[in-house]
Amino acid sequence: MTSPPMTNREYAYFAVTGQGASASVTERLGCQPSHEWSEGDARPRGGLYQNMRWRLDSGLPDTANLEQHIEQLLLLLPSRADKIRLLAPDYKASIVAVGYYPASGHGLHLEHQWVQAAAHLGLSLDFDFYFTSDNGHDG
């Protein structure tokens, strides 16, 4: 008996990375992160983080498609556009898009307006796609 194929899981978040304390980014952006850690904080699996990461999730469930997550972030972020652009050169700001898909493959299309919005904010785009076997185990 075979297990049912794994369903897609997709999410995206706005990330700020660099050196130092995540509290500095919270102060500069004027909002609380969904997740964060500072340089030197203990990692859950041992060791210390070598850099800081400040993360703001899209707020959508991981059953929404990746394009919706990215669009949601690009609707939220312009209200802080000046603050986001001022993070450089101290920090790197990006939208990180993550997807878990069956081994048969996946595609992604971003409308021009969303690519332009990310560029206007000075954001890089990072796509992390993971492909899983049809029986629900990592391939």
C-alpha contacts under 8 A as a table, 3 or more apart, distances in Angstrom:
res1	aa1	res2	aa2	distance
2	T	135	N	6.56
3	S	134	D	7.72
3	S	135	N	5.07
3	S	136	G	6.96
4	P	134	D	7.35
4	P	135	N	6.41
4	P	136	G	7.35
5	P	102	P	7.17
5	P	133	S	7.91
5	P	134	D	4.79
5	P	135	N	5.72
5	P	136	G	6.03
6	M	101	Y	7.48
6	M	102	P	6.40
6	M	132	T	7.55
6	M	133	S	7.91
6	M	134	D	6.40
6	M	135	N	7.02
6	M	136	G	5.03
7	T	101	Y	7.07
7	T	102	P	7.41
8	N	63	T	7.11
8	N	99	G	7.19
8	N	100	Y	5.65
8	N	101	Y	5.04
8	N	102	P	7.20
9	R	62	D	5.37
9	R	63	T	5.82
9	R	99	G	5.72
9	R	100	Y	5.11
9	R	101	Y	6.95
10	E	62	D	4.95
10	E	63	T	6.40
10	E	64	A	6.80
10	E	65	N	6.10
10	E	66	L	5.47
10	E	97	A	7.60
10	E	98	V	5.69
10	E	99	G	4.35
10	E	100	Y	6.37
11	Y	58	S	7.58
11	Y	60	L	7.69
11	Y	61	P	7.50
11	Y	62	D	5.26
11	Y	64	A	7.64
11	Y	65	N	7.62
11	Y	66	L	5.93
11	Y	69	H	6.10
11	Y	97	A	6.02
11	Y	98	V	5.43
11	Y	99	G	6.60
12	A	57	D	6.49
12	A	58	S	6.16
12	A	66	L	6.86
12	A	69	H	5.50
12	A	70	I	6.13
12	A	73	L	7.98
12	A	95	I	6.85
12	A	96	V	5.46
12	A	97	A	4.22
12	A	98	V	5.98
13	Y	55	R	6.45
13	Y	56	L	5.48
13	Y	57	D	4.33
13	Y	58	S	5.61
13	Y	69	H	7.79
13	Y	70	I	7.71
13	Y	73	L	7.14
13	Y	95	I	5.67
13	Y	96	V	5.40
13	Y	97	A	6.66
14	F	55	R	5.65
14	F	56	L	5.08
14	F	57	D	6.42
14	F	58	S	7.74
14	F	73	L	7.07
14	F	93	A	7.31
14	F	94	S	5.82
14	F	95	I	4.55
14	F	96	V	6.30
15	A	53	R	6.73
15	A	54	W	5.63
15	A	55	R	4.55
15	A	56	L	6.53
15	A	93	A	5.70
15	A	94	S	5.33
15	A	95	I	6.07
15	A	96	V	6.78
16	V	25	V	7.76
16	V	52	M	7.97
16	V	53	R	5.68
16	V	54	W	5.06
16	V	55	R	6.50
16	V	91	Y	6.35
16	V	92	K	5.57
16	V	93	A	4.47
16	V	94	S	6.55
17	T	51	N	7.01
17	T	52	M	5.41
17	T	53	R	4.57
17	T	54	W	6.46
17	T	91	Y	5.64
17	T	92	K	5.29
17	T	93	A	6.62
18	G	51	N	5.69
18	G	52	M	5.25
18	G	53	R	6.87
18	G	90	D	6.95
18	G	91	Y	4.91
18	G	92	K	6.42
19	Q	38	S	7.78
19	Q	39	E	6.04
19	Q	50	Q	7.98
19	Q	51	N	5.09
19	Q	52	M	5.41
19	Q	91	Y	7.68
20	G	24	S	7.94
20	G	38	S	6.11
20	G	39	E	5.29
20	G	51	N	7.00
20	G	52	M	6.05
21	A	24	S	5.82
21	A	25	V	7.75
21	A	37	W	7.54
21	A	38	S	4.56
21	A	39	E	6.18
21	A	52	M	6.30
22	S	25	V	5.39
22	S	26	T	6.54
22	S	36	E	6.40
22	S	37	W	6.07
22	S	38	S	5.11
22	S	52	M	5.99
22	S	53	R	6.56
22	S	54	W	5.88
23	A	26	T	4.94
23	A	27	E	6.14
24	S	27	E	5.17
24	S	28	R	6.18
25	V	28	R	4.99
25	V	29	L	5.97
25	V	54	W	7.11
26	T	29	L	5.37
26	T	30	G	5.69
26	T	31	C	5.70
26	T	32	Q	5.85
26	T	33	P	6.98
26	T	54	W	7.93
27	E	30	G	5.16
27	E	31	C	7.31
28	R	83	K	6.75
28	R	87	L	7.91
29	L	80	R	6.95
29	L	83	K	5.78
29	L	84	I	6.93
32	Q	56	L	7.96
33	P	36	E	6.41
33	P	54	W	6.20
33	P	55	R	5.41
33	P	56	L	5.02
33	P	57	D	7.98
34	S	54	W	8.00
34	S	55	R	5.71
34	S	56	L	4.88
34	S	57	D	5.91
35	H	54	W	6.35
35	H	55	R	5.20
35	H	56	L	6.86
36	E	52	M	7.62
36	E	53	R	5.52
36	E	54	W	4.50
36	E	55	R	5.90
37	W	41	D	6.45
37	W	49	Y	7.80
37	W	52	M	5.65
37	W	53	R	5.53
37	W	54	W	6.68
38	S	41	D	5.52
38	S	49	Y	7.16
38	S	51	N	6.55
38	S	52	M	4.29
38	S	53	R	6.55
39	E	48	L	7.63
39	E	49	Y	5.36
39	E	50	Q	5.35
39	E	51	N	4.29
39	E	52	M	4.63
40	G	48	L	5.21
40	G	49	Y	5.15
40	G	50	Q	6.15
40	G	51	N	7.25
41	D	48	L	5.47
41	D	49	Y	5.58
42	A	46	G	6.71
42	A	47	G	5.94
42	A	48	L	4.49
42	A	49	Y	6.33
43	R	46	G	5.13
43	R	47	G	5.51
43	R	48	L	5.21
43	R	49	Y	5.98
49	Y	52	M	7.24
57	D	60	L	7.99
57	D	73	L	7.84
58	S	69	H	5.66
58	S	70	I	7.44
58	S	72	Q	6.02
58	S	73	L	5.40
59	G	69	H	7.98
60	L	64	A	6.59
60	L	69	H	6.47
61	P	64	A	5.79
62	D	65	N	7.60
64	A	68	Q	6.51
64	A	69	H	7.07
65	N	68	Q	5.47
65	N	69	H	6.70
66	L	69	H	5.12
66	L	70	I	6.32
66	L	97	A	6.98
66	L	98	V	7.75
66	L	99	G	7.39
66	L	108	L	7.90
67	E	70	I	5.21
67	E	71	E	6.09
67	E	108	L	7.48
67	E	109	H	7.32
67	E	110	L	6.63
68	Q	71	E	5.08
68	Q	72	Q	6.01
69	H	72	Q	5.15
69	H	73	L	6.38
70	I	73	L	5.23
70	I	74	L	6.24
70	I	95	I	7.54
70	I	97	A	7.41
70	I	114	W	7.99
71	E	74	L	5.02
71	E	75	L	6.18
71	E	114	W	6.66
72	Q	75	L	5.12
72	Q	76	L	6.34
73	L	76	L	5.07
73	L	77	L	6.01
74	L	77	L	5.43
74	L	78	P	6.82
74	L	114	W	6.93
74	L	117	A	6.65
74	L	118	A	6.95
75	L	78	P	6.52
76	L	79	S	6.54
77	L	80	R	5.58
77	L	81	A	6.36
78	P	81	A	4.60
78	P	121	L	7.42
80	R	83	K	5.36
80	R	84	I	6.08
81	A	84	I	5.08
81	A	85	R	6.16
81	A	121	L	5.95
82	D	85	R	5.26
82	D	86	L	6.26
83	K	86	L	5.13
83	K	87	L	6.64
84	I	87	L	5.40
84	I	88	A	7.90
84	I	93	A	7.59
84	I	121	L	6.77
84	I	122	G	7.94
85	R	88	A	6.18
85	R	121	L	6.07
85	R	122	G	6.23
86	L	89	P	7.75
87	L	90	D	5.88
87	L	91	Y	5.49
87	L	92	K	7.39
87	L	93	A	7.56
88	A	91	Y	5.23
88	A	92	K	6.46
88	A	93	A	7.85
89	P	92	K	7.34
93	A	122	G	7.50
93	A	123	L	5.45
93	A	124	S	6.70
94	S	123	L	4.62
94	S	124	S	4.54
94	S	125	L	5.61
94	S	126	D	6.97
95	I	123	L	6.70
95	I	124	S	6.39
95	I	125	L	5.05
95	I	126	D	6.17
96	V	125	L	6.10
96	V	126	D	4.68
96	V	127	F	5.99
96	V	128	D	7.46
97	A	125	L	7.63
97	A	126	D	6.10
97	A	127	F	4.85
97	A	128	D	6.11
98	V	127	F	6.03
98	V	128	D	4.76
98	V	129	F	5.73
98	V	130	Y	7.90
99	G	128	D	6.45
99	G	129	F	4.79
99	G	130	Y	6.11
100	Y	129	F	6.02
100	Y	130	Y	4.78
100	Y	131	F	5.77
100	Y	132	T	6.92
101	Y	104	S	7.84
101	Y	105	G	6.86
101	Y	106	H	6.93
101	Y	129	F	7.53
101	Y	130	Y	6.26
101	Y	131	F	4.85
101	Y	132	T	5.93
102	P	105	G	6.47
102	P	131	F	5.47
102	P	132	T	4.98
102	P	133	S	5.99
102	P	134	D	6.06
103	A	131	F	5.04
103	A	132	T	5.37
103	A	133	S	5.52
103	A	134	D	6.77
103	A	139	G	7.75
105	G	131	F	7.36
110	L	114	W	6.41
110	L	115	V	6.72
111	E	114	W	5.58
111	E	115	V	6.69
112	H	115	V	5.19
112	H	116	Q	6.06
113	Q	116	Q	5.06
113	Q	117	A	6.05
114	W	117	A	4.92
114	W	118	A	6.22
115	V	118	A	5.24
115	V	119	A	6.25
116	Q	119	A	5.05
116	Q	120	H	6.06
117	A	120	H	5.04
117	A	121	L	6.42
118	A	121	L	5.24
118	A	122	G	6.32
118	A	123	L	5.26
118	A	124	S	7.25
118	A	125	L	7.92
119	A	122	G	4.90
119	A	123	L	5.77
119	A	124	S	7.52
120	H	123	L	7.67
131	F	138	D	7.43
131	F	139	G	6.64
132	T	136	G	6.60
132	T	137	H	6.23
132	T	138	D	4.76
132	T	139	G	4.76
133	S	136	G	5.80
133	S	137	H	5.67
133	S	138	D	5.88
133	S	139	G	4.76
134	D	137	H	7.41
